[in-house]
C-alpha cells in the first residue's frame, strides 16, 4: 500500500497544516502551478515529490517537471497534468490520448475546484485536488490524500482550509 498526498495550485503559498495532513504519506503529487521553486524545495525535502508544471510556472520549474506525468503506482496507471478538464469536458489537447489509452487514475489541477468523479465511459477515477494556495478566486483551500493498494484507490480524505 502506498499513501499519496495530492495538491495543486499552491501559487507560491503553502499552509503549514498540509505538512501535518501529509505526515503519514509516502509520496506527494503536485498537479501544477507550484508558483515558486521554494514550494518545490519545501515539498521535496518533506517527502518524495512527483509533479507537473502549470501555466503560471516559470522556466526553473519547467526544467524540473514535465507537462504530463504518466506512470504506474503499484497496479494503478496514473496520468497527472495541469490542464486536463474532467469527465464530460476534457481538455481538447489531451482528449484523443485520454480516450485511446485511459489511465485508471487521471489527475488535473488548474480549475481551483475540488472534484472527485468516476468516468464510467473510460472506467477511470478523476481527481482535481482544488487549490492548495491562498491566491485565486476560490474561498476554501483544499488538498487530498488517499491510498493505492495494489489495483485499488481507497480511503480518500480531504483537508479544507480557510484563506
N, C-alpha and C positions, 0 to 999 in steps of 0.2 A: 504494500500500500504506500502511495506517495501523497503527501499533503501539499496542496498548492495554495499559495496566496496570490490573488489576482487583482490588479488595479490598472487604471488608465487615467489619462488626462490629469496628471499631477500639476502640470503647468508651473513648474519650479517651486511648488509648495507641498510639503509633506507633514501631515499631522503626526505627532509622536504616538498617538493612540494606535496607529497602524502597526507599530513595532510590537506592541502587546498582542494585538489581534493576530499577527502573523508569527508569533513566537514559536509555536509548535509546527510550523510549516517546514517542509523540506526544501522547497523552491519558491521563488517569486516570479510571476509572469507579469509583464507590463505591456499593455496594448497601445502604446504610443502617446505622444505629446508629453514626454518627460519634462521638457521645458528648460532643463539645465543639466550639465554634467555633474553638478553637486548631487542631484537626486539619484543619478545613476550610481555614483560612488557610494552614497549612503546605503542604498538598497543592496549593492553588490557586496559591501562589507558585512552586511547583516545576514544575507542568505544568497545561494547561487541564483543568478538572475538570467532570465530569458526575456527578450523584448523585441519590439519593432519600433521604428521611428514613426512619428506622426507628422502632420502637416506643419506644425509650428516648430519642430525640432530643427536645429541648425546643423551645419556641416560636421561638427565634432560628434554629435550623436549619430548622424547618418553614417559616419565612418565606423561606428561601433555596432550598429544594429541594422538589419535589413528591413525592407518594406514588408516582407512576408516571412513568417517562420512556419515551416511545415515539418513536423517530426512526430515520433511515436513516443508516448509515455505509457510504459507498461504495454497493455494491448489496445490502447486508445490512440487513434490517429488524430492529430491536433493541427489546426491551422489558426495562426494568430496574424491579424493585420489591423491597421488602424481604422481605415475607412472601408467597411465591409457591408454595411447595411444589416438587415435582419430578415427572417422568413417572410416571404411575400414581397420584399423590397430590397433585394441585394444590390450592391453597387455594380453598375454596368461593366466596369473594367475587370471584375473577377467572376461575374455570373457564369460565363461559359465554363471556366475551370472548376468552379464550385459544383456545377451540375454534372460535369464529366467525371470528376473524382472527388466526391464529397468526403470530408473527414467525419469522424464520429463526434468531434467537438470543434465548433467554429467560434472563435473569439474575436470581437472587434471592439473598438472604442469610439471616439470622435463625437458621438451624439450627446454626451454628458447625461444620458438617460439610462438608468439601470434596467436591463432586460434579461430575463432568462426564459427562453422559448424553445420548444421542441418543434423542429420542422419534420412533419410526418412524411412529406414527399421525399425528402432527402435522407430521412432517418438519422438526423443529427441534432445534437443539442447546441443551441446558440446562446452564448453569454456575452453581454456587454456589461462590464462592472460599473458603468456610470463614471462620474468624475470624482477622483480622489482629492484633487486640489481645490482650493477655495476660489479660483478665478474662473468666471464663466456665468452663464445665466441660471444655472441650477441653484436650488436653495438648500439641498441636502447633499453632503459629500458621502460617497459610498465606495466600498471595496468588498471583495468576495473571497471566501476560502472554501475549499472543497477537497475531497479525496478521490484519487483514482485507484481503484482496487481491481487489478487485472483488466477486465474489459468494462468495468462499471464506473460511472461517475456518481458519487454519492456524498451525503452529509454536507450539502451546500449551505453555507451561512453567510449572512450579510452584516456588515457594520455600517451604520448611518451616523454621520457626524454633522452637527450644525456648523454653518460657515461662521 
